[in-house]
Amino acid sequence: MAQALSSQACVPPFAPRHAKRIAASSLAAALLCLSLSGCVVEPARPAVIRVAPPPPQVEVMPAPRAGYVWDRGHWVWREGRYAWIPGHWRAVRVGYHWVPGHWAERGGGWAWVEGHWAP
């Protein structure tokens, strides 16, 4: 009996109950990592619209706001026609400047180039 007690004293009481749970969690994490490593995401290709966008609408830019940059309004293609999106403020990113989105001629049509922050 003393022999049995001493061998049990070396094993923490939580080990048998949680060993399966830890092993299952580790296996699930490993399988998740393996499954995600095979994912390849192709960047979205801009849709080419055969109809040129209308000229920009005239907007009055509000007075400057500290910590923000004005993103002017632009046309978007929705449900087979152009719709105007009014300008709005964007919070400044330190060390970057805002490059506004614009329509560009591509492949016999027009494609929207998203605005973005550039260093």
Secondary structure as a PSIPRED ss2 file (coil, helix, strand):
# PSIPRED VFORMAT (PSIPRED V4.0)

   1 M C   1.000  0.000  0.000
   2 A H   0.000  1.000  0.000
   3 Q H   0.000  1.000  0.000
   4 A H   0.000  1.000  0.000
   5 L H   0.000  1.000  0.000
   6 S H   0.000  1.000  0.000
   7 S H   0.000  1.000  0.000
   8 Q H   0.000  1.000  0.000
   9 A H   0.000  1.000  0.000
  10 C C   1.000  0.000  0.000
  11 V C   1.000  0.000  0.000
  12 P C   1.000  0.000  0.000
  13 P C   1.000  0.000  0.000
  14 F C   1.000  0.000  0.000
  15 A H   0.000  1.000  0.000
  16 P H   0.000  1.000  0.000
  17 R H   0.000  1.000  0.000
  18 H H   0.000  1.000  0.000
  19 A H   0.000  1.000  0.000
  20 K H   0.000  1.000  0.000
  21 R H   0.000  1.000  0.000
  22 I H   0.000  1.000  0.000
  23 A H   0.000  1.000  0.000
  24 A H   0.000  1.000  0.000
  25 S H   0.000  1.000  0.000
  26 S H   0.000  1.000  0.000
  27 L H   0.000  1.000  0.000
  28 A H   0.000  1.000  0.000
  29 A H   0.000  1.000  0.000
  30 A H   0.000  1.000  0.000
  31 L H   0.000  1.000  0.000
  32 L H   0.000  1.000  0.000
  33 C H   0.000  1.000  0.000
  34 L H   0.000  1.000  0.000
  35 S H   0.000  1.000  0.000
  36 L H   0.000  1.000  0.000
  37 S H   0.000  1.000  0.000
  38 G C   1.000  0.000  0.000
  39 C C   1.000  0.000  0.000
  40 V C   1.000  0.000  0.000
  41 V C   1.000  0.000  0.000
  42 E C   1.000  0.000  0.000
  43 P C   1.000  0.000  0.000
  44 A C   1.000  0.000  0.000
  45 R C   1.000  0.000  0.000
  46 P C   1.000  0.000  0.000
  47 A C   1.000  0.000  0.000
  48 V C   1.000  0.000  0.000
  49 I E   0.000  0.000  1.000
  50 R C   1.000  0.000  0.000
  51 V C   1.000  0.000  0.000
  52 A C   1.000  0.000  0.000
  53 P C   1.000  0.000  0.000
  54 P C   1.000  0.000  0.000
  55 P C   1.000  0.000  0.000
  56 P C   1.000  0.000  0.000
  57 Q C   1.000  0.000  0.000
  58 V C   1.000  0.000  0.000
  59 E C   1.000  0.000  0.000
  60 V C   1.000  0.000  0.000
  61 M C   1.000  0.000  0.000
  62 P C   1.000  0.000  0.000
  63 A C   1.000  0.000  0.000
  64 P C   1.000  0.000  0.000
  65 R C   1.000  0.000  0.000
  66 A C   1.000  0.000  0.000
  67 G C   1.000  0.000  0.000
  68 Y E   0.000  0.000  1.000
  69 V E   0.000  0.000  1.000
  70 W E   0.000  0.000  1.000
  71 D E   0.000  0.000  1.000
  72 R C   1.000  0.000  0.000
  73 G C   1.000  0.000  0.000
  74 H E   0.000  0.000  1.000
  75 W E   0.000  0.000  1.000
  76 V E   0.000  0.000  1.000
  77 W E   0.000  0.000  1.000
  78 R E   0.000  0.000  1.000
  79 E C   1.000  0.000  0.000
  80 G C   1.000  0.000  0.000
  81 R E   0.000  0.000  1.000
  82 Y E   0.000  0.000  1.000
  83 A E   0.000  0.000  1.000
  84 W E   0.000  0.000  1.000
  85 I E   0.000  0.000  1.000
  86 P C   1.000  0.000  0.000
  87 G C   1.000  0.000  0.000
  88 H E   0.000  0.000  1.000
  89 W E   0.000  0.000  1.000
  90 R E   0.000  0.000  1.000
  91 A E   0.000  0.000  1.000
  92 V C   1.000  0.000  0.000
  93 R C   1.000  0.000  0.000
  94 V C   1.000  0.000  0.000
  95 G C   1.000  0.000  0.000
  96 Y C   1.000  0.000  0.000
  97 H E   0.000  0.000  1.000
  98 W E   0.000  0.000  1.000
  99 V E   0.000  0.000  1.000
 100 P C   1.000  0.000  0.000
 101 G C   1.000  0.000  0.000
 102 H E   0.000  0.000  1.000
 103 W E   0.000  0.000  1.000
 104 A E   0.000  0.000  1.000
 105 E E   0.000  0.000  1.000
 106 R E   0.000  0.000  1.000
 107 G C   1.000  0.000  0.000
 108 G C   1.000  0.000  0.000
 109 G E   0.000  0.000  1.000
 110 W E   0.000  0.000  1.000
 111 A E   0.000  0.000  1.000
 112 W E   0.000  0.000  1.000
 113 V E   0.000  0.000  1.000
 114 E C   1.000  0.000  0.000
 115 G C   1.000  0.000  0.000
 116 H E   0.000  0.000  1.000
 117 W E   0.000  0.000  1.000
 118 A E   0.000  0.000  1.000
 119 P C   1.000  0.000  0.000
